[in-house]
Amino acid sequence: MKNKKMICRFFTIADYKDEEEFLMQQHSKGWKLIKMIPPCFYTFEKCQPENYVYQLDFPDLKQSDKKSYLKLFEDCGWEYLGECINWIYFRKLDDHNVESFIFSDTQSKTDMIDRVLKRRMLPLGIILLCCIIPQLFRIFENDDQGILGYIMSALFIVLFIFYVYLLLHCGLKLKQLKEEIENESY
């Protein structure tokens, strides 16, 4: 019988809630997370099926503050699982009598979304504006491209579509999450 399995599942930066839910479902089926490999590989180990809460954080930490940050979560009963592309993964046995969320207030939740927007969405937008769009203009200005030129044109068109989709999907989803969080507080 296999004691480990690897699952390939892609989540965007705006899908962190879906990722938490996915990890909780796996644990309730008897598979606990032991490792994340970017961009989309999760390694699980066989365990007793239990209800664990998985939470992700996207902190703005200096390396010198990391030890105290992790200690704070440990003192609150959270198990540190590791990091993957600046996301920090925690889990905790679901105690229905105690709140099982790392963020208990509206401000902390919206601050994390703002950090994601600034540190992930902004660079994606800059890449789109400074690299991909200018290259697309150059491609359409040049009529005599040859076969390699057509291949590069197709590549940049695909990249443009991918970046626009990613920016729209993530931007709209993060905006919606932020609005839901702010509406919960009323």
Contacts in CASP RR format, 6 or more apart in sequence:
PFRMAT RR
TARGET T0000
AUTHOR 0000-0000-0000
METHOD contacts of the structure
MODEL  1
MKNKKMICRFFTIADYKDEEEFLMQQHSKGWKLIKMIPPCFYTFEKCQPE
NYVYQLDFPDLKQSDKKSYLKLFEDCGWEYLGECINWIYFRKLDDHNVES
FIFSDTQSKTDMIDRVLKRRMLPLGIILLCCIIPQLFRIFENDDQGILGY
IMSALFIVLFIFYVYLLLHCGLKLKQLKEEIENESY
1 46 0 8 1.000
2 46 0 8 1.000
3 45 0 8 1.000
3 46 0 8 1.000
4 34 0 8 1.000
4 43 0 8 1.000
4 44 0 8 1.000
4 45 0 8 1.000
4 46 0 8 1.000
5 31 0 8 1.000
5 43 0 8 1.000
5 44 0 8 1.000
6 41 0 8 1.000
6 42 0 8 1.000
6 43 0 8 1.000
6 44 0 8 1.000
7 26 0 8 1.000
7 41 0 8 1.000
7 42 0 8 1.000
7 44 0 8 1.000
8 40 0 8 1.000
8 41 0 8 1.000
8 42 0 8 1.000
9 22 0 8 1.000
9 40 0 8 1.000
9 42 0 8 1.000
10 39 0 8 1.000
10 40 0 8 1.000
11 18 0 8 1.000
11 19 0 8 1.000
11 22 0 8 1.000
11 40 0 8 1.000
12 166 0 8 1.000
12 169 0 8 1.000
12 170 0 8 1.000
12 173 0 8 1.000
13 116 0 8 1.000
13 120 0 8 1.000
13 121 0 8 1.000
13 170 0 8 1.000
13 174 0 8 1.000
14 116 0 8 1.000
14 169 0 8 1.000
14 170 0 8 1.000
14 171 0 8 1.000
14 173 0 8 1.000
14 174 0 8 1.000
14 177 0 8 1.000
15 173 0 8 1.000
16 56 0 8 1.000
16 58 0 8 1.000
16 87 0 8 1.000
16 116 0 8 1.000
17 177 0 8 1.000
19 56 0 8 1.000
20 53 0 8 1.000
20 54 0 8 1.000
20 55 0 8 1.000
20 56 0 8 1.000
23 33 0 8 1.000
23 42 0 8 1.000
23 54 0 8 1.000
23 89 0 8 1.000
23 91 0 8 1.000
24 51 0 8 1.000
24 52 0 8 1.000
24 53 0 8 1.000
24 54 0 8 1.000
26 32 0 8 1.000
26 33 0 8 1.000
26 42 0 8 1.000
26 44 0 8 1.000
27 33 0 8 1.000
27 47 0 8 1.000
27 49 0 8 1.000
27 50 0 8 1.000
27 51 0 8 1.000
27 52 0 8 1.000
27 54 0 8 1.000
27 91 0 8 1.000
28 49 0 8 1.000
28 50 0 8 1.000
28 51 0 8 1.000
28 52 0 8 1.000
29 49 0 8 1.000
30 46 0 8 1.000
30 47 0 8 1.000
30 48 0 8 1.000
30 49 0 8 1.000
30 50 0 8 1.000
31 44 0 8 1.000
31 45 0 8 1.000
31 46 0 8 1.000
31 47 0 8 1.000
32 44 0 8 1.000
32 45 0 8 1.000
32 47 0 8 1.000
32 52 0 8 1.000
32 91 0 8 1.000
33 42 0 8 1.000
33 43 0 8 1.000
33 44 0 8 1.000
33 54 0 8 1.000
33 81 0 8 1.000
33 89 0 8 1.000
33 91 0 8 1.000
34 43 0 8 1.000
34 44 0 8 1.000
34 45 0 8 1.000
34 81 0 8 1.000
35 42 0 8 1.000
35 43 0 8 1.000
36 42 0 8 1.000
36 43 0 8 1.000
36 81 0 8 1.000
36 82 0 8 1.000
36 84 0 8 1.000
36 89 0 8 1.000
37 43 0 8 1.000
37 84 0 8 1.000
38 84 0 8 1.000
38 85 0 8 1.000
39 85 0 8 1.000
50 93 0 8 1.000
50 94 0 8 1.000
51 93 0 8 1.000
51 94 0 8 1.000
52 91 0 8 1.000
52 92 0 8 1.000
52 93 0 8 1.000
52 94 0 8 1.000
53 91 0 8 1.000
53 92 0 8 1.000
53 93 0 8 1.000
53 94 0 8 1.000
53 100 0 8 1.000
53 101 0 8 1.000
54 89 0 8 1.000
54 90 0 8 1.000
54 91 0 8 1.000
55 78 0 8 1.000
55 89 0 8 1.000
55 90 0 8 1.000
55 91 0 8 1.000
55 92 0 8 1.000
55 101 0 8 1.000
55 102 0 8 1.000
56 87 0 8 1.000
56 88 0 8 1.000
56 89 0 8 1.000
56 90 0 8 1.000
57 87 0 8 1.000
57 88 0 8 1.000
57 90 0 8 1.000
57 102 0 8 1.000
57 112 0 8 1.000
58 86 0 8 1.000
58 87 0 8 1.000
58 88 0 8 1.000
58 112 0 8 1.000
58 115 0 8 1.000
58 116 0 8 1.000
58 119 0 8 1.000
59 69 0 8 1.000
59 88 0 8 1.000
59 112 0 8 1.000
59 115 0 8 1.000
60 115 0 8 1.000
60 119 0 8 1.000
61 69 0 8 1.000
70 80 0 8 1.000
73 80 0 8 1.000
73 90 0 8 1.000
73 102 0 8 1.000
74 80 0 8 1.000
77 92 0 8 1.000
78 90 0 8 1.000
78 91 0 8 1.000
78 92 0 8 1.000
78 102 0 8 1.000
79 90 0 8 1.000
79 91 0 8 1.000
79 92 0 8 1.000
80 88 0 8 1.000
80 89 0 8 1.000
80 90 0 8 1.000
81 89 0 8 1.000
81 90 0 8 1.000
81 91 0 8 1.000
82 88 0 8 1.000
82 89 0 8 1.000
83 89 0 8 1.000
86 119 0 8 1.000
90 102 0 8 1.000
92 100 0 8 1.000
94 100 0 8 1.000
103 109 0 8 1.000
103 112 0 8 1.000
106 181 0 8 1.000
106 182 0 8 1.000
106 184 0 8 1.000
106 185 0 8 1.000
109 181 0 8 1.000
110 178 0 8 1.000
110 181 0 8 1.000
110 182 0 8 1.000
113 174 0 8 1.000
113 177 0 8 1.000
113 178 0 8 1.000
113 181 0 8 1.000
116 174 0 8 1.000
117 171 0 8 1.000
117 174 0 8 1.000
120 170 0 8 1.000
121 167 0 8 1.000
121 170 0 8 1.000
121 171 0 8 1.000
121 174 0 8 1.000
124 163 0 8 1.000
124 166 0 8 1.000
124 167 0 8 1.000
124 170 0 8 1.000
125 163 0 8 1.000
125 167 0 8 1.000
127 163 0 8 1.000
128 160 0 8 1.000
128 163 0 8 1.000
128 164 0 8 1.000
128 167 0 8 1.000
132 156 0 8 1.000
132 159 0 8 1.000
132 160 0 8 1.000
132 163 0 8 1.000
133 160 0 8 1.000
135 156 0 8 1.000
136 156 0 8 1.000
136 157 0 8 1.000
136 160 0 8 1.000
139 145 0 8 1.000
139 149 0 8 1.000
139 152 0 8 1.000
139 153 0 8 1.000
139 156 0 8 1.000
142 149 0 8 1.000
145 152 0 8 1.000
145 153 0 8 1.000
END
